[in-house]
């Protein structure tokens, strides 16, 4: 099997495109059918996408899906939304302005193993009205909490924006974390910006900006990594 | 933007599902409509035990489509006609497995769906079942293999083995 057509390509995803868009773009650019990735990012999010190129690597996707990750996240305090991010309907607003000390104290309770309730699947993406209504009803369906491992660091607080850095185990939802922090602070919060800065051992600094892919002189084959 | 759509529960995302999803992913703007609970829970309980938890199913499905839509399968959804369900999308293409029927009263069979597609200007494709050892790959075959202790067969059917 040629190593030229197999490997890992690290991309810094641009905001506004889906993770799958990268899959189809790379298929077009390489002519390789078997392309996958090791964990999706929402369209509004940016950062590390581990793209798996070729049969050998797409087969190994489980190996990469399980890796821990790190994010830089910005949340807006005082506004809670249905989807916990910028795309959902506003469900509550508050004038309460937490102090820096309160925030530092609350963040301490989000260290180590915590139980997290996964967010319900996004009604925002549903196309027709009827399906949208059904998905909204699904939001109230009880979801079982999942144990995740977290480390949260305060980066900047400038009300209403709170910026944190999160290292976490696989399956952690950063928008649920933003929502939960808002709940604990008593003011509500939702996620406004998200960048994945690490996936397993792959760092943002190692990634190729998504826009580079469209550069006609860019060679994908020479950027493939083998593991 | 027009959507290429497939609909299914995709329990286990086995080899048969993957063949269909691979085909779907070759279309621009691929969308998967799936459910957060087994349709049998509503239509014909009890539902069988799941091969994959929802989160894991979704993380696999997301590798094949621009959008994965998840809705709970409840009585309200079961009472939507197939025409009404399809009218929720601006379709370019619909991809389904051979023999699949959907919508209220199971009226969305191949013949009815093809007629609807023709009058609404999109194409339809029914993909034949995937065979493994001359037998159709299905979620129930995998459950039977697991119950019989044949994890090797189950893993092969699930696509866990290269």
Interface residues (C-beta under 8 A of the other chain):
Chain A: X18 X19 X20 X21 X23 X24 X33 X36 X37 X39 X40 X56 X59 X61 X65 X118 X121 X125 X126 X127 X128 X129 X130 X131 X134 X135 X137 X138 X141 X146 X171
Chain B: X3 X22 X25 X28 X30 X31 X33 X36 X55 X58 X59 X62 X63 X64 X65 X66 X67 X69 X70 X71 X72 X74 X76 X77 X80 X84 X85 X87 X88 X89 X90 X162
